[in-house]
Amino acid sequence: MLKLTLRNVLRHPLRAALTILGMALAILAFALLRTMVEAWYAGVDASSPVRLVTRNAVSLMADLPVSHSAKIRALPGVTGVGHAYWFEGIYVDKKHFFPQFAVSMPGYLDLLPELLLPQDQRLAMNRDRQGAIAGRKLAARFGWKVGDSIILKGTYFPGDYQLNIRGIYRGRDPSTDETMLLFHWDYLNEQMKKLAPERADKVGWFLVQISSPDLAAPVSEKVDALFKNSLAETLTETEKAFNLGFVAMTEAILVAIQAVSWLVIGVILLVLANTMAMSARERLGEYAVLKAIGFRPKFLTGVIMGESLVLALGGGILGLSLTPPMVWAFPDSVMQYFGVFTVTNETLAVGLGLSLAVGVLAAALPAWRAAKVGIAAALRRVG
């Protein structure tokens, strides 16, 4: 059976090669698009069930007074509180985008155990008011080393900010973002008191650690109740829900990407089905002879199904093997927007499963026709 299947595949080498190549390109496109979608959701998957985020109830763009921190910390079930602000600064050129956060050191790092930083670098960071830590990927991107000084030009926050790289962290998990820059909120606040006093003593959000995931709902309600009817009402949600809020801003784009990825699979299914229909039609007389000498319909079904699976799986495996090199070859202009951009085992498994499914579906109708065709009718069509 295997020998016959391979001979049938190689009967038209050019057709087989083009079909395998088309299948490979389709699976490659599907895997790349799926990897892109997974990269958008990487922050959601990495969320901790024992962390909450408290932000302004009006909008994420609205700030909160830093004095909220003490009241939140006093609530039962709360084991830690840190605050942060998104810092939209420019490093050298506007195209050099990367996540920048002014955070409450050292407490904020204690709430993020997935950021692994050597103890000596942590101490150096805490002692230096202008200290900063960078993710391993971010440091590699710009060639930063511990001890280097950089300057961020503020946009929303006026002024130039000189920061000293005191540490380079790495992620504990594959889904940990290694492209962030964190520096002292106190340093930013001091500059605001000089340059824009109305923005001083303000934060973007509070990161709240709780003792158990079961306390997420009651603690969230208590936090928001503390500041109800105040000038700065809050909205508290799990870290996962908070990160999903960012993803929801681009949900239409993600839906479009997913639709295109499945459309690509649909197109290659039609192409392979057409190829198998042509092959079956060309060999109809041969199938009639095989049936005449005693081969059963299920044998013919196996021959056609086997040929389709060889073409589909050959192209699928080729496409999946090309996916990791293609991901690594993505330009920095694209990679800078993804904290985590890697091909997962799940994506490879889905791609392989789709290849198998396409092979079976493409051969289903030609195999059924070959199994049902009458010997006399098939031989009359020869020539």
C-alpha positions as CSV (number, residue, x, y, z in Angstrom):
1,M,0.0,0.0,0.0
2,L,2.8,2.5,1.0
3,K,4.8,1.7,-2.2
4,L,1.7,2.2,-4.4
5,T,0.8,5.4,-2.6
6,L,4.3,6.9,-3.1
7,R,4.3,5.8,-6.8
8,N,1.0,7.6,-7.3
9,V,2.3,10.7,-5.6
10,L,5.4,10.8,-7.8
11,R,3.6,10.0,-11.0
12,H,3.3,13.8,-11.7
13,P,6.3,15.2,-9.9
14,L,5.6,18.9,-10.8
15,R,2.0,18.7,-9.7
16,A,3.0,17.0,-6.4
17,A,5.8,19.5,-5.7
18,L,3.5,22.5,-6.4
19,T,0.8,21.0,-4.2
20,I,3.2,20.3,-1.3
21,L,4.6,23.8,-1.7
22,G,1.1,25.4,-1.7
23,M,0.2,23.4,1.4
24,A,3.5,24.4,3.1
25,L,2.8,28.1,2.5
26,A,-0.8,27.8,3.7
27,I,0.3,26.1,7.0
28,L,3.2,28.6,7.4
29,A,0.8,31.5,7.0
30,F,-1.7,30.0,9.5
31,A,1.1,29.3,12.1
32,L,2.5,32.8,11.8
33,L,-0.9,34.5,12.1
34,R,-1.8,32.3,15.1
35,T,1.6,33.1,16.7
36,M,0.8,36.8,16.3
37,V,-2.6,36.4,18.0
38,E,-1.0,34.4,20.8
39,A,1.6,37.2,21.3
40,W,-1.2,39.7,21.8
41,Y,-2.7,37.4,24.5
42,A,0.7,36.6,26.1
43,G,0.1,39.2,28.9
44,V,-3.3,37.8,29.6
45,D,-1.9,34.2,29.9
46,A,0.9,35.4,32.2
47,S,-1.5,37.2,34.7
48,S,-1.4,36.2,38.3
49,P,-4.6,35.1,40.0
50,V,-3.5,36.8,43.3
51,R,-3.0,40.3,41.8
52,L,-5.6,42.9,41.2
53,V,-5.3,46.2,39.4
54,T,-7.1,49.4,40.7
55,R,-7.4,52.2,38.2
56,N,-9.6,55.3,37.7
57,A,-13.2,54.4,37.1
58,V,-13.5,57.0,34.4
59,S,-10.7,55.8,32.1
60,L,-7.3,54.2,32.2
61,M,-6.0,57.5,31.0
62,A,-7.2,59.3,34.1
63,D,-4.9,59.2,37.1
64,L,-5.4,58.5,40.9
65,P,-3.9,60.2,44.0
66,V,-1.1,58.2,45.5
67,S,-2.7,58.6,48.9
68,H,-5.2,55.8,47.9
69,S,-2.4,53.3,48.6
70,A,-2.5,53.5,52.4
71,K,-6.2,52.9,52.5
72,I,-6.0,49.9,50.1
73,R,-3.1,48.4,52.1
74,A,-5.2,48.5,55.3
75,L,-7.9,46.2,53.9
76,P,-8.1,42.6,55.1
77,G,-6.8,40.1,52.6
78,V,-4.4,42.6,51.0
79,T,-0.8,41.5,51.4
80,G,0.9,44.2,49.2
81,V,0.3,47.3,47.2
82,G,2.4,49.0,44.6
83,H,1.7,51.9,42.2
84,A,2.8,52.6,38.7
85,Y,2.5,55.1,35.8
86,W,2.9,54.5,32.1
87,F,5.8,56.7,30.9
88,E,5.5,57.5,27.3
89,G,9.1,58.6,26.7
90,I,11.2,58.8,23.5
91,Y,14.6,57.0,23.5
92,V,16.8,58.5,20.7
93,D,14.1,58.3,18.1
94,K,10.3,58.0,18.1
95,K,10.5,54.6,16.3
96,H,12.2,53.1,19.3
97,F,9.0,52.1,21.1
98,F,9.1,49.9,24.2
99,P,7.0,49.7,27.5
100,Q,8.3,52.1,30.1
101,F,6.9,52.3,33.6
102,A,7.6,54.5,36.6
103,V,6.9,52.2,39.6
104,S,7.1,52.3,43.4
105,M,10.5,50.7,44.2
106,P,11.3,48.3,45.8
107,G,7.8,47.2,46.7
108,Y,6.6,46.9,43.1
109,L,9.2,44.3,42.2
110,D,8.2,42.3,45.3
111,L,4.8,41.9,43.6
112,L,6.3,40.6,40.4
113,P,8.2,37.4,41.3
114,E,8.3,36.4,37.6
115,L,10.9,39.1,37.0
116,L,14.2,37.5,38.1
117,L,16.9,40.1,39.1
118,P,20.2,39.3,40.8
119,Q,20.2,40.5,44.4
120,D,23.2,42.9,43.9
121,Q,21.5,44.5,41.0
122,R,18.3,44.9,43.0
123,L,20.2,46.6,45.8
124,A,21.9,48.9,43.4
125,M,18.6,49.8,41.8
126,N,17.1,50.6,45.2
127,R,20.0,52.9,46.2
128,D,20.0,54.9,43.0
129,R,17.2,57.4,42.7
130,Q,17.7,57.5,38.9
131,G,18.2,53.7,38.7
132,A,16.3,51.6,36.2
133,I,16.1,47.9,35.3
134,A,15.5,46.6,31.7
135,G,14.3,43.3,30.4
136,R,16.9,41.0,28.8
137,K,15.4,41.3,25.3
138,L,15.2,45.1,25.6
139,A,18.8,45.4,26.7
140,A,19.9,43.1,23.9
141,R,18.0,45.2,21.4
142,F,19.8,48.4,22.3
143,G,23.1,46.9,23.5
144,W,22.6,48.2,27.1
145,K,24.8,46.9,29.9
146,V,24.6,47.4,33.7
147,G,26.1,50.8,34.4
148,D,25.0,52.5,31.2
149,S,23.1,55.8,31.3
150,I,20.3,56.6,29.0
151,I,18.0,59.6,28.5
152,L,14.3,59.4,27.9
153,K,12.6,62.5,26.5
154,G,9.2,63.0,28.1
155,T,6.1,63.4,26.0
156,Y,3.1,63.4,28.3
157,F,5.5,64.1,31.2
158,P,7.7,67.2,30.3
159,G,11.5,67.2,30.6
160,D,14.4,64.9,30.0
161,Y,15.0,62.0,32.3
162,Q,18.5,60.5,32.8
163,L,18.3,56.9,33.9
164,N,21.1,54.5,35.0
165,I,20.7,50.9,34.1
166,R,21.3,49.1,37.4
167,G,20.0,45.7,36.5
168,I,18.8,43.5,33.7
169,Y,16.1,41.0,34.5
170,R,15.0,37.8,32.9
171,G,11.7,36.1,32.9
172,R,10.9,33.2,35.1
173,D,8.4,31.8,32.6
174,P,8.4,31.8,28.8
175,S,5.4,34.1,28.8
176,T,7.1,36.8,30.9
177,D,7.6,40.1,29.1
178,E,11.4,40.8,28.8
179,T,11.0,44.1,26.9
180,M,10.0,46.5,29.7
181,L,11.9,49.3,31.4
182,L,11.1,50.1,35.0
183,F,12.4,53.1,37.0
184,H,11.6,54.9,40.2
185,W,8.2,56.6,40.5
186,D,9.8,58.9,43.1
187,Y,12.2,60.2,40.5
188,L,9.3,61.0,38.2
189,N,7.3,62.6,41.0
190,E,10.2,64.9,42.0
191,Q,10.4,66.1,38.4
192,M,6.7,66.7,38.3
193,K,6.8,68.8,41.4
194,K,9.3,71.1,39.6
195,L,7.9,71.1,36.1
196,A,4.1,70.3,36.4
197,P,3.0,70.5,40.1
198,E,-0.6,69.6,39.1
199,R,0.6,66.2,38.0
200,A,2.6,65.4,41.1
201,D,1.6,62.8,43.6
202,K,-0.5,61.0,41.0
203,V,-0.3,57.4,39.7
204,G,-1.8,55.5,36.8
205,W,-2.9,52.4,38.7
206,F,-2.3,50.4,41.9
207,L,-1.1,46.7,41.8
208,V,-2.8,44.9,44.7
209,Q,-1.6,41.6,45.9
210,I,-4.1,39.4,47.8
211,S,-3.6,36.3,50.0
212,S,-5.9,34.0,47.9
213,P,-7.5,34.0,44.5
214,D,-10.9,33.5,46.2
215,L,-10.6,37.0,47.7
216,A,-10.5,38.7,44.3
217,A,-14.2,39.6,44.1
218,P,-14.7,40.7,47.8
219,V,-11.5,42.7,47.9
220,S,-12.3,44.4,44.6
221,E,-15.7,45.5,46.0
222,K,-14.2,46.8,49.2
223,V,-11.5,48.8,47.4
224,D,-14.1,50.5,45.1
225,A,-16.4,51.1,48.0
226,L,-13.6,53.0,49.8
227,F,-13.6,55.7,47.1
228,K,-17.2,55.7,46.0
229,N,-18.6,59.2,45.4
230,S,-15.1,60.7,45.8
231,L,-13.3,62.8,43.2
232,A,-11.3,59.8,42.1
233,E,-13.5,56.8,42.1
234,T,-11.8,53.5,41.3
235,L,-12.4,50.3,39.3
236,T,-10.7,47.2,40.6
237,E,-10.4,44.1,38.6
238,T,-8.2,41.0,38.3
239,E,-4.9,41.4,36.5
240,K,-6.2,39.1,33.8
241,A,-9.3,41.3,33.2
242,F,-7.1,44.4,33.2
243,N,-4.8,43.0,30.5
244,L,-7.8,41.8,28.5
245,G,-8.9,45.4,28.5
246,F,-5.8,46.3,26.5
247,V,-6.4,43.4,24.1
248,A,-10.0,44.4,23.6
249,M,-8.9,47.7,22.1
250,T,-7.6,45.8,19.1
251,E,-10.2,43.0,19.1
252,A,-11.4,43.8,15.6
253,I,-7.8,43.4,14.2
254,L,-7.4,40.1,16.0
255,V,-10.7,38.8,14.7
256,A,-9.7,39.8,11.2
257,I,-6.3,38.0,11.6
258,Q,-8.0,34.9,12.8
259,A,-10.5,35.0,9.9
260,V,-7.7,35.3,7.4
261,S,-5.8,32.4,8.9
262,W,-8.8,30.1,8.5
263,L,-9.6,31.4,5.1
264,V,-6.0,30.4,4.0
265,I,-6.7,26.9,5.2
266,G,-10.0,26.8,3.3
267,V,-8.3,27.9,0.1
268,I,-5.6,25.2,0.3
269,L,-8.3,22.6,1.1
270,L,-10.0,23.5,-2.2
271,V,-6.7,23.3,-4.0
272,L,-5.8,19.9,-2.6
273,A,-9.3,18.6,-3.2
274,N,-9.1,19.7,-6.9
275,T,-5.7,18.0,-7.2
276,M,-7.1,14.7,-5.8
277,A,-10.2,14.9,-8.0
278,M,-8.0,15.3,-11.1
279,S,-5.8,12.3,-10.0
280,A,-8.8,10.1,-9.3
281,R,-10.4,11.0,-12.7
282,E,-7.2,10.2,-14.6
283,R,-6.9,6.8,-12.9
284,L,-10.6,5.8,-13.1
285,G,-9.8,3.0,-15.5
286,E,-7.0,1.7,-13.3
287,Y,-9.4,1.6,-10.3
288,A,-11.9,-0.4,-12.5
289,V,-9.2,-3.0,-13.3
290,L,-8.2,-3.3,-9.7
291,K,-11.9,-3.9,-8.7
292,A,-12.2,-6.4,-11.6
293,I,-9.3,-8.5,-10.3
294,G,-10.7,-8.6,-6.8
295,F,-9.6,-5.5,-4.9
296,R,-12.3,-4.2,-2.6
297,P,-13.5,-0.6,-2.5
298,K,-11.9,0.1,0.8
299,F,-8.5,-0.6,-0.8
300,L,-9.1,2.0,-3.4
301,T,-10.2,4.4,-0.7
302,G,-7.0,3.7,1.1
303,V,-4.9,4.4,-1.9
304,I,-6.5,7.8,-2.6
305,M,-6.6,8.8,1.0
306,G,-3.0,7.8,1.4
307,E,-1.9,9.9,-1.5
308,S,-3.8,12.9,-0.2
309,L,-2.3,12.5,3.3
310,V,1.2,12.3,1.9
311,L,0.7,15.5,0.0
312,A,-1.0,17.3,2.9
313,L,1.3,16.1,5.7
314,G,4.4,16.7,3.5
315,G,3.4,20.3,3.0
316,G,2.3,20.7,6.6
317,I,5.5,19.4,8.1
318,L,7.5,21.6,5.7
319,G,5.5,24.7,6.6
320,L,5.7,24.0,10.3
321,S,9.5,23.5,10.1
322,L,9.8,26.9,8.4
323,T,7.7,28.7,11.1
324,P,10.3,29.1,13.8
325,P,13.0,30.5,11.5
326,M,10.4,32.9,10.0
327,V,9.5,34.1,13.5
328,W,13.2,34.7,14.4
329,A,13.6,36.6,11.1
330,F,10.9,39.1,11.9
331,P,12.3,42.7,11.8
332,D,12.7,44.6,15.1
333,S,10.1,47.1,13.9
334,V,7.5,44.4,14.3
335,M,9.0,42.5,17.3
336,Q,9.1,45.7,19.5
337,Y,5.3,45.6,19.9
338,F,5.3,42.0,21.3
339,G,6.7,41.2,24.7
340,V,6.6,37.5,23.9
341,F,6.7,36.3,20.3
342,T,7.5,32.6,20.0
343,V,6.0,29.6,18.3
344,T,4.3,27.4,20.9
345,N,3.9,23.6,20.9
346,E,0.2,24.1,20.7
347,T,0.5,26.1,17.5
348,L,2.6,23.3,16.0
349,A,0.1,20.7,17.1
350,V,-2.8,22.6,15.6
351,G,-0.9,23.0,12.4
352,L,-0.2,19.3,12.2
353,G,-3.8,18.5,13.0
354,L,-5.1,20.8,10.3
355,S,-2.7,19.2,7.8
356,L,-4.2,15.8,8.6
357,A,-7.7,17.1,8.4
358,V,-7.2,18.8,5.1
359,G,-5.7,15.6,3.7
360,V,-8.7,13.5,4.8
361,L,-11.3,16.0,3.7
362,A,-9.7,16.6,0.3
363,A,-9.7,12.9,-0.5
364,A,-13.2,12.1,0.9
365,L,-15.2,12.8,-2.3
366,P,-12.7,11.4,-4.8
367,A,-12.4,8.2,-2.7
368,W,-16.1,7.8,-2.4
369,R,-16.6,8.2,-6.1
370,A,-13.8,5.7,-6.9
371,A,-15.3,3.2,-4.5
372,K,-18.8,3.5,-5.9
373,V,-18.0,3.5,-9.6
374,G,-19.1,0.5,-11.7
375,I,-16.4,-1.5,-13.5
376,A,-18.1,-1.4,-16.9
377,A,-19.0,2.3,-16.6
378,A,-15.4,3.2,-15.7
379,L,-13.9,1.1,-18.5
380,R,-16.2,2.8,-21.0
381,R,-14.7,6.2,-20.1
382,V,-11.1,5.0,-20.7
383,G,-9.6,7.0,-23.7
